[in-house]
Amino acid sequence: MEKLSIRAIDDQRTFTVAINPASFKHDHGINYTTGSGSQAECGGKRAIGTLSPRLEFSDYQTESVSFNITLDSTGVVPSDSSVSVDDQIDKLKDVVYRYVGKKHEPSVVQIKWGTFVFKGRLKTLNINYTLFAPSGKPLRAAISLSFERYLEENEQAFKAKRSSPDLTHIIEFRAGDSLPLLCHNIYQDSSYYQEVARHNNLDNCRDIRPGTRLYFPPLD
């Protein structure tokens, strides 16, 4: 069975688990603004009778992964029996946590398990020692790890480039669209929606009729 591995991108330092995680969490998220006050309407007004503010797209949260692994030196896991738990922890920290002087930061790592590949940076590393020898030497530890997605600048540009912000765009508004979302798609910044609204002489950003042609000017 293939084992989960964590490899430092810069110099190939690798940590391979002896026991695969029992579960694996991969989080995605979206941030919204509540659209209250001047954020709700282009004219700074809120519709009469509104019971709660409408959620407007803001941006995407950073993807993250988290999982737990067990380090053992009791002999239950033969491949690890000759390596102390402390040494296994040091090797793991050397890959994911150690400060790299030349880069002035910890390493970017690649997590690989089967077909799943994730490039990111360590966010948290928690160590819970669960078994000890009579001498007090740790024999087993439960490790909780979480990582946040890392993208190079060219990867960010490729992923975000649905359209160029340096050109004028004409888009037909469709049901389900929102002006902040369209601004995010074009400018990679939803905060331009008020400027686009003024450019299109819109009084209310939340009352755009489907079929309306909107002009998105180039950024200065």
Secondary structure, DSSP 8 states (H G I E B T S, - for coil): ----EEEETTT--EEE-SS--S-EEEE--EEEE---GGGT-TTS---TT-SS---EEEEE---EEEEEEEEE-SSSSGGGTTS-HHHHHHHHHHHHT-EETTTTEE--EEEEETTEEEEEEEEEEEEEEEEE-TTS-EEEEEEEEEEEE---HHHHHHHH-SS-TTS-EEEE--TT--HHHHHHHHHS-GGGHHHHHHHTT-S-TT---TT-EEEE----
